[in-house]
Amino acid sequence: MPSFNNEQKEIEKAEHEFLIKLNYIFYNSLEEFNTKLKNSLDYIYYMTLPIIMASLEDKAYNPFSEIMEKYISFIVNTKMISSGYRMLPLGYSADLTFEDKKHIINIDVKTANINNPADFKEEIALGFAQTSYPGKLPSGVIGETDYHRDGINEVKTFPHLPAEYRVRSGNKLTITNGLLFIYPDYKNIIDNIRRKYIEIREILDGRLIDLFKQVFSKEKNIREFLDYKPRKERFIRREIIVDNLIRGYFIHNKKLSNLSKDEEKKLLLFSRKIGEIAKELVKREIKPVAIISISIPNGKLSPLYDEQVVSGKAFGKSIRYHYEKGKFKCLTGGKSRVIFIYYNKSYRSELKKYFKKIITYKTEEKDN
């Protein structure tokens, strides 16, 4: 491992101190977070339909992820301000940015499904506004040159954030943290209604010709209109129109004419089914099974973390930090950069598949 200097040691001290502070802030806000999350579930019916609609094309629409991110941002922002930090909205920055006299602090909120470990297993994906550490950019040809051999990766993926801000009030060190929320999977619940949803789409699709008879004089023109797909769009028009009819019927109570009694019954039963699925989602308790705080190395710590901070999956478009054991390299005592603020003990064995160690802070570091 490359040697470090006094400045790098002081940087890691500052990063470690903030990791402890952020852990304290959020650990003491867990009850508030859970209460607010529970309040949102009163409106679960209105979130369930968009989940079902997105499932048809395997889209990653996750309202629970968005709810978590909004509440996290609100709570952390409130607590940070009450702890003496100033909110600092910047054009290129993480989800939350703060400052004090010596630091600019960026906190990025991320969510991941427990059944998709590629999003969180021993690494964290970072945008250019979420780190100051340049990522190693792979170069060469696989089989002819080693992607990670010294001397080959001279070009870096450089982020937007500087390692240090030089402003009128003085130089300020950049500290970046990721707050990762892992939530339980609910795909099997949605799978149970997908076939019914396809049937409802087919019923509404069959009413499109009647809907446009007053607009077009010939049925041929209606079909051309409905089956048209703009070059830059993913869907033909009839699919988009059916989406709107579904939202109109099940959310806005806009009834459709010319439906048979059997079709009306099917739509009514589907509406009830949405309510049943909503109740199942509430029972599943879509709240975090783990909340993890990750301290991301400052750019001035290079080359200490060069082997672990690399270009993202898209060549040169993002950065990944492979934290592995996640230790601060300049500090004694094996202090961890990866801390579990909370985890559901019933998921412990599953989490252990993806995390070699589950380290928590209370008053001191504890390896579980």
C-alpha positions in Angstrom: 0.0 0.0 0.0 1.3 3.5 -0.9 2.6 5.5 2.1 0.5 8.5 3.3 1.4 12.0 4.5 0.2 14.1 7.5 -2.3 16.0 5.3 -3.9 12.7 4.2 -4.1 11.5 7.8 -5.9 14.8 8.8 -8.3 14.4 5.8 -9.2 10.9 7.0 -9.7 12.1 10.5 -12.2 14.7 9.3 -14.0 12.1 7.2 -14.2 9.7 10.1 -15.5 12.4 12.4 -18.3 13.3 10.0 -19.1 9.6 9.5 -19.7 9.4 13.3 -21.7 12.6 13.3 -23.9 11.5 10.4 -24.5 8.1 12.0 -25.5 9.9 15.2 -27.9 12.3 13.4 -29.7 9.5 11.5 -29.6 6.8 14.2 -31.5 9.2 16.5 -34.0 10.0 13.7 -35.0 6.5 12.9 -38.3 6.7 14.8 -39.2 9.9 13.0 -38.3 8.4 9.7 -40.4 5.3 10.3 -43.4 7.4 11.4 -43.3 9.5 8.3 -42.9 6.5 6.1 -45.9 4.9 7.7 -48.0 8.0 7.1 -47.3 7.7 3.3 -48.7 4.2 3.3 -52.2 5.7 3.9 -52.1 6.6 0.2 -50.8 3.3 -1.0 -53.8 2.7 -3.3 -52.7 5.6 -5.5 -49.1 4.4 -5.6 -50.1 0.8 -6.5 -51.5 1.4 -9.9 -48.3 3.1 -11.3 -46.3 0.2 -9.9 -48.5 -2.3 -11.8 -48.4 -0.2 -15.0 -44.6 -0.1 -14.8 -44.3 -3.8 -14.2 -45.6 -4.6 -17.7 -42.4 -3.5 -19.3 -40.1 -4.3 -16.4 -39.5 -0.6 -15.6 -37.8 0.2 -12.3 -40.5 2.4 -11.0 -40.3 2.3 -7.2 -42.4 4.8 -5.3 -41.0 3.5 -2.0 -37.5 4.5 -3.1 -38.8 8.0 -3.9 -40.6 8.3 -0.6 -37.5 7.2 1.3 -35.3 9.7 -0.5 -37.7 12.6 0.2 -38.0 11.8 3.9 -34.3 11.2 4.3 -33.5 14.5 2.6 -36.0 16.3 4.9 -34.7 14.7 8.1 -31.0 15.0 7.3 -31.4 18.6 6.1 -33.3 19.6 9.3 -30.9 17.8 11.7 -27.8 19.1 9.9 -29.0 22.7 10.1 -29.8 22.3 13.8 -26.3 20.9 14.3 -24.8 24.2 13.0 -24.3 23.4 9.3 -25.5 25.7 6.6 -27.4 24.3 3.6 -25.5 25.0 0.4 -27.3 24.4 -2.9 -24.8 24.1 -5.7 -25.4 23.5 -9.4 -23.2 20.4 -9.4 -23.5 18.6 -6.1 -25.0 15.6 -4.4 -28.6 15.3 -3.1 -27.7 17.4 0.0 -24.8 19.8 0.4 -23.8 21.7 3.5 -20.9 23.8 4.7 -19.2 24.9 7.9 -16.1 26.9 8.4 -13.7 24.2 7.2 -15.8 21.8 5.0 -18.1 21.3 2.1 -20.2 18.2 2.8 -22.0 16.3 0.1 -24.5 13.6 1.1 -26.0 11.4 -1.7 -29.0 9.3 -1.0 -29.2 5.9 -2.7 -31.8 3.1 -2.6 -31.4 -0.5 -3.7 -33.6 -3.6 -3.8 -32.3 -6.5 -1.6 -32.8 -8.8 -4.6 -30.5 -6.7 -6.8 -27.1 -6.9 -5.0 -25.3 -5.5 -8.1 -26.5 -2.1 -6.9 -24.8 -2.4 -3.5 -22.6 -5.4 -3.0 -19.2 -4.1 -1.8 -19.4 -1.0 -4.0 -21.2 2.3 -4.5 -21.9 3.9 -7.8 -21.1 7.6 -7.9 -22.0 10.4 -10.3 -19.5 13.1 -11.1 -21.2 15.4 -8.5 -20.9 12.8 -5.7 -17.2 12.4 -5.2 -13.9 14.3 -5.6 -11.8 11.2 -6.2 -10.8 10.6 -9.8 -11.7 7.0 -11.0 -9.2 4.9 -12.8 -10.2 4.8 -16.5 -9.7 1.3 -18.1 -7.4 1.4 -21.1 -5.9 -1.2 -23.4 -7.4 -4.3 -24.9 -8.5 -7.2 -22.8 -6.2 -10.1 -23.3 -3.3 -8.0 -24.5 -3.0 -5.5 -21.7 -3.9 -5.6 -18.0 -6.7 -3.1 -17.2 -5.3 -2.5 -13.7 -1.5 -2.8 -14.1 0.5 0.2 -12.9 1.4 2.6 -15.7 -1.5 1.7 -18.0 -4.3 3.7 -16.3 -2.7 7.2 -16.5 -6.0 8.7 -17.7 -8.6 9.2 -15.0 -12.4 9.8 -14.9 -12.4 13.2 -13.2 -15.5 14.3 -11.3 -17.1 17.7 -10.9 -16.2 18.1 -7.3 -12.8 19.5 -6.3 -10.9 17.9 -3.4 -10.8 21.4 -1.9 -12.9 24.5 -2.5 -10.8 27.7 -2.6 -13.2 30.6 -1.8 -13.0 34.0 -0.2 -13.8 32.7 3.3 -10.9 30.2 3.1 -10.1 26.8 1.8 -12.7 24.1 2.5 -12.2 20.4 2.4 -14.7 18.3 0.4 -16.3 15.5 2.3 -18.6 13.1 0.5 -20.9 10.4 2.0 -23.4 7.9 0.6 -26.5 7.0 2.5 -27.6 3.7 1.1 -31.1 2.3 1.9 -31.8 -1.3 1.1 -35.5 -2.2 0.9 -37.3 -5.6 0.6 -38.4 -7.0 -2.7 -42.1 -7.0 -3.7 -42.0 -8.3 -7.2 -43.9 -11.5 -6.4 -46.9 -9.4 -5.2 -47.1 -7.5 -8.4 -46.6 -10.6 -10.5 -49.9 -11.9 -9.1 -51.9 -9.1 -10.9 -49.9 -8.7 -14.1 -52.1 -11.1 -16.1 -55.3 -9.3 -15.0 -53.7 -6.0 -15.9 -53.0 -7.2 -19.4 -56.6 -8.3 -19.8 -57.8 -4.8 -18.7 -55.5 -3.2 -21.3 -56.9 -5.4 -24.0 -60.5 -4.4 -23.1 -59.6 -0.6 -23.3 -57.6 -1.1 -26.4 -60.7 -2.6 -28.0 -62.6 0.7 -27.4 -60.1 2.9 -29.2 -61.7 2.8 -32.6 -65.1 3.9 -31.1 -63.3 6.8 -29.2 -61.9 8.3 -32.4 -64.8 7.8 -34.8 -65.9 11.5 -34.4 -62.3 12.6 -35.2 -61.6 10.6 -38.3 -63.9 9.8 -41.2 -62.4 6.4 -42.0 -61.5 3.5 -39.7 -58.3 3.1 -41.8 -57.1 6.5 -40.7 -57.9 5.8 -37.1 -55.7 2.6 -37.2 -52.9 4.5 -38.9 -53.1 7.1 -36.1 -53.2 4.6 -33.3 -50.4 2.4 -34.7 -48.0 5.3 -35.5 -44.8 5.4 -33.5 -42.7 8.6 -33.7 -39.0 7.8 -34.5 -37.7 8.9 -31.1 -40.5 7.3 -29.0 -40.5 3.8 -27.5 -44.3 3.2 -27.8 -47.0 3.3 -30.5 -49.7 5.8 -29.8 -52.4 3.3 -28.9 -50.2 2.1 -25.9 -49.9 5.6 -24.6 -53.6 6.3 -25.0 -54.5 3.1 -23.2 -52.2 4.2 -20.3 -54.1 7.5 -20.1 -57.5 5.7 -20.1 -56.3 3.4 -17.3 -55.2 6.4 -15.2 -58.5 8.2 -16.0 -60.7 5.3 -15.1 -59.0 4.0 -11.9 -57.6 7.3 -10.5 -59.9 10.0 -11.8 -63.1 8.0 -12.0 -63.7 8.9 -15.7 -66.1 6.2 -16.9 -66.1 4.8 -20.4 -69.1 4.4 -22.6 -69.9 1.4 -24.8 -68.5 -1.2 -22.3 -70.4 -4.4 -22.0 -71.7 -5.5 -18.6 -69.1 -8.2 -18.5 -66.3 -5.7 -19.2 -67.6 -3.2 -16.6 -67.5 -6.1 -14.1 -63.9 -6.9 -15.0 -62.8 -3.3 -14.5 -64.6 -3.1 -11.2 -63.0 -6.4 -10.0 -59.6 -5.1 -11.1 -60.1 -1.9 -9.1 -60.8 -4.1 -6.0 -57.7 -6.1 -6.9 -55.6 -3.0 -6.8 -56.9 -2.4 -3.3 -56.0 -6.0 -2.3 -52.5 -5.6 -3.7 -52.1 -2.3 -1.8 -52.9 -4.1 1.4 -50.3 -6.8 0.6 -47.7 -4.1 0.0 -48.5 -2.6 3.4 -48.1 -6.0 5.1 -44.8 -6.5 3.3 -43.6 -3.4 5.2 -41.7 -1.7 2.4 -39.3 0.0 4.7 -35.5 -0.3 4.8 -34.0 -3.6 5.9 -30.6 -1.8 6.2 -29.4 1.8 6.3 -25.7 2.1 5.5 -23.5 5.1 5.6 -20.4 5.1 3.4 -17.5 7.6 3.6 -16.1 8.2 0.2 -12.4 9.0 0.0 -11.4 12.6 -0.8 -9.4 13.2 -4.0 -6.3 14.3 -2.1 -6.1 10.7 -0.8 -4.9 9.5 -4.2 -3.1 7.1 -4.8 -4.2 5.3 -1.6 -7.5 4.2 -3.1 -6.7 4.2 -6.8 -7.3 0.4 -7.0 -10.7 0.8 -5.5 -12.0 3.9 -7.2 -12.6 3.2 -10.9 -14.7 4.3 -13.9 -18.4 3.3 -13.8 -20.0 0.7 -16.0 -20.4 3.2 -18.9 -16.8 4.1 -20.0 -15.8 7.4 -18.4 -19.4 8.4 -17.5 -19.4 7.7 -13.8 -17.3 6.4 -10.9 -17.5 3.4 -8.6 -15.9 3.0 -5.2 -15.2 -0.7 -4.5 -15.0 -0.3 -0.7 -14.3 -4.1 -0.1 -13.3 -4.1 3.6 -13.9 -0.4 3.7 -11.1 0.7 6.0 -9.6 4.1 6.5 -6.1 3.6 5.3 -4.4 6.4 7.3 -6.0 5.8 10.6 -5.1 3.2 13.2 -7.5 0.7 14.7 -9.0 -0.6 11.5 -11.7 2.1 11.5 -14.4 1.3 8.9 -15.6 3.6 6.1 -18.8 1.5 5.9 -21.2 1.7 8.8 -24.6 0.1 9.3 -26.8 2.8 10.9 -29.5 0.2 11.1 -30.4 -3.3 9.9 -33.3 -5.6 10.4 -32.0 -8.6 12.2 -34.4 -11.0 10.4 -32.4 -10.1 7.2 -29.0 -10.6 8.8 -28.2 -13.9 7.1 -29.2 -12.5 3.7 -27.1 -9.3 4.3 -24.2 -11.4 5.3 -24.1 -12.9 1.8 -23.2 -9.4 0.4 -21.3 -7.8 3.3 -18.3 -9.6 4.8 -18.8 -7.6 8.0 -21.8 -5.7 9.5 -20.2 -2.9 11.5 -22.3 -0.6 13.6 -21.6 2.6 15.6 -23.2 3.1 18.9 -20.6 4.7 21.2 -17.8 2.9 19.5 -17.3 0.7 16.4 -18.7 -2.8 16.8 -18.2 -5.7 14.4 -21.3 -7.9 14.2 
